[in-house]
Amino acid sequence: MQMTEAQKGGRGLSDRTINRLIVGAIVAIVIIVPLIGVIYFLDRSTDPGPSMAQRAVTTAEEAVRKEPNNVSARLALANSYLQSERYQDAVAQYDEVLKVVVDHRGALLGRGNAFLLLDDQANASKDYERLVEVASGGEQANADPQLEEAYYRLGDIALRQGRNDEAIELLTSALAISRTDADAMNLLGAAYVKTGKAEDAVPVLKRAIAFVPTGWCEPYQNLADAYKALGDADGAAYASGMVSWCGGDAASAKLALAPLTGGTLAVEAMLGLGQIAEMEGDVATATEMYTKVLAKDPSNSNAIFGMQRIGAVSSDPHGSAVPAATSAPEASPSTGANP
């Protein structure tokens, strides 16, 4: 059964989530079949004739016909099916791998991801839980990306099912392995809000936003919920303003952020205004806002990168931001700044 559009757009299964599920399976197997990972990333633009993903399926199917007992070929085919949204076919191929190599970690993770994309949380959980059992005792468990992904997925499922305390435990375990997993931070923040721990939610959500400051609305919405639960009007106004921007309403965002530039959220508000100005091609305002942010927080990486994108600073040989020799060019900012 393929996912409907409603399921894809449902809670917890955004485009970002779907991409992570598919890419996560690639990472799990890429050591064995690196070509499949390359094909996924190359197949992002219009391609005449059969897509690269479809050609990968055809190639992988032929390889399995020639060597049906080749585990690597089966994994490549399963991964190709996953990329092509043939989730049930992917499950069948992962099944074949697990018949040959019981508890194959890549197959457990890949099949769990396929089940989740089929909206089969029960079977997905079984695979993730088995992966945790297999991997948690390993020597490198504290740095195991497959184990981290399994904890994250179990936390995601627990949160969607309303098991919020369990979600906190699982997502904390994921972050103990990967401290830069912004997706896990976002879900952990949401779980804190749901368990009445909004004061714990704010810092973790702000860290998620620091890693992915644009193009991702969920952390800002969760942050707005946290601030509202705390009765922090300025915080709620800031986060709600950023939700407006992320949703394409820059005018409302600027109205919400402008009054906050002199308060306790001055850095956040000015950074947001700088990002909005950069998106709109207003280099002068973006430069002004980023400069003010750096005057208060000289190590603010998002302001530094913003200044570099608009040409207001250059990088010295040691990687630190220094003023550019000339004024900022009158050009549109990097498209990477679009929400």
Buried (B, 14 or more C-beta within 10 A) or exposed (E): EEBEEEEBEBEBBBEBBBEBBBBBBBBBBBEBBEEBBBBBEEBEEEEEEEBBBBBBBEBBBEBBEEEEEBBBBBBBBBBBBBBBBBBBBBBBBBEBBBEEEEEBBBBBBBBBBBBBBBBBBEBBBBBBBBBBEBBBEEEEBEEBBBBBBBBBBBBBBBBBEEBBEBBBBBBBBBBEBBEEBBBBBBBBBBBBBBBEBBEBBBEBBBBBBBBBBBEBBBBBBBBBBBBBBBEBEBBBBBBBBBBBBBBEBBEBBBEBBBEBBEEEBBBBBBBBBBBBBBBBEBBEBBBBBBBBBBEEBEEBEBBBBBBBBBBBBEEEEEEEBEEBEEEBEEEBBBEEBEB
